[in-house]
């Protein structure tokens, strides 16, 4: 792997946004504008959205087009909500302009391996959205990692480790751990938290949502004027972030590390803690993306 790392002449930078939820939060367009304005200014090597971006319907195509036009490299991960309302995986692929729900892309010598954890067929599925990587994809992951010399960034919407992991998390973790020497980081969205953990020699980062932390019906409350809540009924089940959260990941080939850029905002209305939410790990429920340097 050292030889491959030596070929990387300069750091690779990716602008990353997760869980924008265009269809749930009223000001998603402004949040996306803020992210893209910052990315046009800072000119990363590519943009990545980690899923739950927008329902793949015609009305939302303008947001997708805006994202895709902001950088020559625009990468997408399918979230569980992107196909809500009877939409299909194919609708997502067509809308976003990607060929497959899971794929391998190289950016400046950094290998990005994007997974689709929305597959059906889990023997332990307990209802709700599927959270599973099926056999064909798991085999593809094994083969892809065997072929790549590294360095690798593993990307998924649902977590492979930590809170709310996919049904076959242990199986996928094992595959990744077998190639831990090549994997700098595995990153996911979905949980709307800021959290880093290590399992089997692989670092897993839960990247916070651009928009809010989900609380659920027990904590229903109104953070915005009534007219906004009337138009966006699910908003009352969230603690929104005042401004959009997003980050830039910078991979340094010399140090074999990834730096996560800091971005901090505040809650709109009462915080989850003030509302009585107890969720572990407690410090992960926060309106920020912490600055971190992660050694892969």
C-alpha positions in Angstrom: 0.0 0.0 0.0 2.9 2.4 0.6 3.8 2.5 -3.0 0.3 3.6 -3.9 0.3 6.2 -1.2 3.5 7.6 -2.5 1.8 8.2 -5.9 -0.6 10.6 -4.4 1.1 13.9 -5.0 -1.3 16.2 -3.1 -4.1 16.0 -0.5 -7.6 15.0 -1.8 -10.5 17.2 -0.6 -14.2 16.3 -0.6 -17.1 18.5 0.3 -19.6 16.4 2.2 -23.3 16.9 3.2 -25.6 14.4 4.8 -29.4 14.1 5.4 -30.5 17.4 3.9 -34.1 16.1 3.8 -35.5 18.5 1.2 -39.0 17.1 1.7 -39.1 17.5 5.5 -37.5 20.8 6.4 -38.9 24.1 4.9 -35.5 25.8 4.3 -33.6 22.9 2.7 -33.0 25.0 -0.4 -31.2 27.7 1.6 -29.2 25.1 3.4 -28.1 23.6 0.1 -27.3 27.1 -1.3 -25.0 27.7 1.7 -23.2 24.4 1.2 -22.7 24.9 -2.5 -21.7 28.6 -2.2 -18.9 27.5 0.3 -17.9 24.6 -2.0 -17.7 26.8 -5.1 -15.4 29.1 -3.1 -13.2 26.4 -1.7 -13.1 24.2 -4.8 -12.8 20.7 -3.4 -11.9 17.7 -5.7 -15.4 16.5 -5.5 -18.8 16.7 -3.7 -20.5 13.9 -1.9 -24.0 13.7 -0.5 -24.6 10.8 2.0 -28.3 10.2 1.3 -31.7 11.3 2.4 -31.1 14.2 0.1 -34.5 14.6 -1.6 -37.3 12.3 -2.8 -36.4 11.3 -6.4 -39.4 13.1 -7.9 -39.6 15.8 -10.7 -40.2 18.7 -8.3 -36.9 18.0 -6.6 -34.8 17.7 -9.7 -33.7 21.4 -9.5 -31.9 20.6 -6.2 -30.1 17.6 -7.7 -29.1 19.6 -10.8 -27.8 22.4 -8.6 -25.7 19.9 -6.6 -24.4 18.1 -9.8 -23.4 21.4 -11.5 -21.4 22.7 -8.5 -18.5 20.4 -9.1 -17.2 18.2 -12.0 -17.3 15.3 -9.5 -20.6 14.9 -7.7 -21.2 11.6 -5.9 -24.4 10.3 -4.4 -25.4 7.7 -1.8 -29.0 6.4 -1.7 -30.6 7.0 1.6 -33.7 5.1 2.9 -35.9 8.2 2.4 -34.9 9.0 -1.2 -37.3 6.5 -2.5 -40.2 7.5 -0.2 -43.7 7.7 -1.7 -43.5 4.7 -3.9 -40.3 5.8 -5.8 -37.8 3.2 -6.9 -34.0 2.8 -6.7 -34.0 3.3 -10.5 -35.9 6.6 -10.1 -33.0 7.7 -7.8 -30.3 6.6 -10.3 -32.1 8.4 -13.2 -32.6 11.6 -11.2 -29.0 11.7 -9.9 -27.4 10.6 -13.1 -25.6 7.6 -11.6 -25.4 4.0 -13.1 -25.5 1.8 -10.0 -26.6 2.1 -6.3 -23.1 0.9 -5.3 -19.9 1.7 -7.1 -16.2 2.5 -6.9 -14.8 5.9 -7.9 -11.2 7.1 -7.7 -10.6 10.8 -6.8 -6.9 11.8 -7.0 -5.7 8.4 -6.0 -8.2 8.0 -3.1 -10.5 5.1 -3.7 -14.2 5.8 -2.8 -16.2 2.7 -2.3 -19.9 3.6 -2.1 -22.4 1.0 -0.7 -26.1 0.7 -0.9 -27.5 -0.5 2.4 -31.2 -0.4 1.3 -31.3 -4.0 0.0 -34.1 -6.4 0.9 -33.5 -10.0 2.0 -32.3 -9.6 5.5 -33.2 -12.7 7.6 -33.4 -10.5 10.7 -35.5 -7.7 9.3 -37.9 -6.4 12.0 -40.1 -4.1 9.9 -39.5 -0.5 8.7 -37.0 0.4 6.1 -34.5 -2.3 5.0 -31.0 -1.9 6.4 -29.0 -4.6 4.7 -26.2 -5.3 2.2 -27.1 -8.4 0.2 -24.8 -11.3 -0.9 -24.1 -10.0 -4.5 -23.0 -6.6 -3.2 -21.0 -8.1 -0.3 -19.2 -10.3 -2.8 -18.6 -7.2 -5.0 -17.2 -5.4 -1.9 -14.8 -8.3 -1.2 -13.6 -8.4 -4.8 -13.2 -4.6 -5.1 -11.2 -4.3 -1.8 -9.0 -7.2 -2.9 -8.2 -5.5 -6.2 -7.5 -2.0 -4.8 -4.2 -1.4 -3.2 -5.6 1.6 -1.2 -6.1 4.1 0.3 -9.9 3.6 0.6 -12.8 5.6 2.0 -15.9 3.4 2.6 -19.1 5.4 2.2 -22.7 4.4 3.1 -25.9 6.0 4.2 -26.8 3.6 7.1 -24.1 2.9 9.6 -22.0 -0.3 9.4 -20.9 0.2 13.0 -22.1 2.2 16.0 -25.7 3.2 16.8 -28.5 1.9 14.4 -26.2 -0.4 12.3 -27.3 -2.4 9.3 -28.7 -5.9 10.0 -25.6 -7.7 8.8 -23.2 -5.2 10.3 -20.9 -8.0 11.7 -20.5 -9.5 8.3 -19.6 -6.2 6.5 -17.4 -5.2 9.4 -15.5 -8.4 9.0 -14.9 -7.8 5.3 -13.7 -4.3 6.1 -11.4 -5.4 8.9 -9.7 -7.9 6.6 -8.6 -4.8 4.6 -8.1 -2.4 7.5 -4.6 -1.6 6.3 -6.1 0.0 3.2 -9.1 1.7 4.7 -8.6 5.2 6.0 -12.2 5.7 7.2 -15.7 4.5 6.8 -18.3 7.3 6.8 -22.1 7.3 7.1 -25.1 9.6 7.5 -28.6 8.4 8.7 -28.2 8.8 12.4 -28.0 12.7 12.5 -25.2 12.6 15.1 -21.5 13.5 15.3 -19.7 10.3 16.4 -16.5 8.4 15.8 -15.7 4.9 16.8 -13.3 2.1 15.9 -14.2 -1.5 15.3 -11.8 -4.2 14.1 -9.1 -1.7 13.1 -11.4 0.4 11.0 -12.6 3.9 12.0 -16.3 4.7 11.5 -17.6 8.3 11.4 -21.3 9.2 11.8 -21.6 12.5 9.9 -24.2 14.8 11.3 -27.3 15.9 9.3 -27.4 19.2 7.4 -30.8 20.0 8.9 -31.9 18.5 12.3 -31.8 15.7 14.9 -34.8 13.4 14.7 -36.6 13.0 18.1 -39.8 11.1 17.3 -43.5 11.6 18.1 -43.0 11.4 21.9 -41.1 14.8 21.7 -43.4 16.6 19.4 -43.1 20.4 19.7 -43.0 23.5 17.5 -39.7 25.3 16.9 -40.9 27.6 14.1 -44.0 29.7 13.5 -47.3 27.7 13.2 -47.6 28.4 9.4 -44.3 26.6 8.8 -45.4 23.6 10.9 -48.7 23.5 9.1 -47.0 23.0 5.8 -44.3 20.7 7.1 -46.0 18.3 9.6 -43.0 16.1 10.4 -40.9 19.1 11.5 -42.4 19.0 15.0 -40.7 15.6 15.6 -37.2 17.2 15.1 -34.8 19.6 16.8 -33.7 21.7 13.9 -30.2 23.2 13.4 -30.2 26.9 12.9 -27.8 26.8 10.0 -26.8 24.0 7.7 -24.1 21.6 8.8 -21.6 20.1 6.3 -17.9 19.5 6.2 -14.8 19.1 4.0 -12.8 15.9 4.4 -9.1 16.3 3.5 -7.1 13.2 3.0 -3.4 13.7 3.5 -1.5 10.9 1.7 1.8 11.6 3.6 0.3 11.2 7.0 -2.4 8.8 5.9 -5.0 10.8 7.8 -8.4 12.5 7.1 -9.1 15.8 8.6 -12.8 16.7 9.2 -13.5 20.4 9.0 -15.4 21.9 12.0 -18.9 23.5 11.6 -21.0 24.5 14.5 -24.5 26.0 14.8 -27.2 26.1 17.5 -30.6 24.5 18.0 -33.8 26.2 16.9 -36.1 26.2 19.9 -35.7 23.7 22.7 -32.7 21.4 22.6 -33.2 17.6 22.7 -31.8 17.6 26.2 -34.3 20.3 27.3 -37.1 18.2 25.9 -36.0 15.2 27.9 -34.4 13.1 25.2 -31.9 10.6 26.4 -29.9 9.0 23.6 -26.5 7.3 23.7 -23.8 8.4 23.2 -25.2 11.7 24.7 -22.4 13.9 23.4 -23.1 12.8 19.8 -26.5 14.6 19.8 -25.2 18.1 19.1 -25.7 20.9 16.5 -22.1 20.6 15.2 -19.6 18.6 13.2 -16.5 18.5 15.3 -13.0 19.0 13.9 -11.1 15.7 13.9 -8.0 14.3 12.5 -8.5 10.6 12.0 -5.5 8.3 11.5 -6.3 5.6 9.1 
